[in-house]
Amino acid sequence: GVAPLLRFLDGSMSQEEAMDEWGRGEWDYAKRQITWFKKEHNVHWFDVETNGYRNAVFSVVDSWYTKKV
């Protein structure tokens, strides 16, 4: 988001254009992250819209910490 901000500040881009470019950049970055994570097989996903998801997270973390190696 720095590049569009700088172009807005130097007057070469409107605020609306800068916000649009910044938003597209964030969206593209998020898509690249999702693609990367899909290739990782040891990732445990949690649905944060599910009631009690925090307990599920704590349970997974606790079992990871207490796992005997």
N, C-alpha and C positions, 0 to 999 in steps of 0.2 A: 503494500500500500504506500510505500514511500515515494515511488516514482510519480504516480498520479498526484499525490499531495504536492510534490515539488513543482510539477507543471501547473497546478492550480495556483500555487503561491507566486510563481513568476508570471502569471497572467496568460500563459499559452493554452490554458484549458479552463473551461467553465467548471463551477462547482459540481453541476449535474454530471458533466462528462467524467470528472475525476471520481465521483462516487460510483458511477456505472463501471468504470474501468477497475476500480478497487474491488467492487463486488464480484465482477467476473474473475478477477485474479484469485480472490478467496474461494470462489466456487471451484475453479480449476484445481487449486491446491487441495481442496477437500476430496475431489474426485481421485487425484493421484494418491492420496493417503488411503482411501478405501481400496483402490486397486492393490496397493502394497500390502495392506492388512489381509486381503483375501488370499494372498499367497503364503501367509504365515499360518502354519498349522497349529501352533501352540497358543493361539490367542483364544481367550475365553470371553465370549460376548455376553453382555447383560442387557436386558430390556429395561431401560430406566422408567418406562411407563407402567411396569408391573409393580403392584403393591408388594412390599417386602424385598425389593431388589437389593437394598443395602445389606440385609441379612445374608442374602446369597453371596454378595461380594465378600463380606466378612468371613463367611464360611469357607469360601475358596482360598482366601488369603491365609486364614488360620491353618487350613490343611496343608498349604504350601510351606508355611513356617514350621509346622510341627512334623513334617514328613521326615522319616528317618532315611538317611542317605547310605 
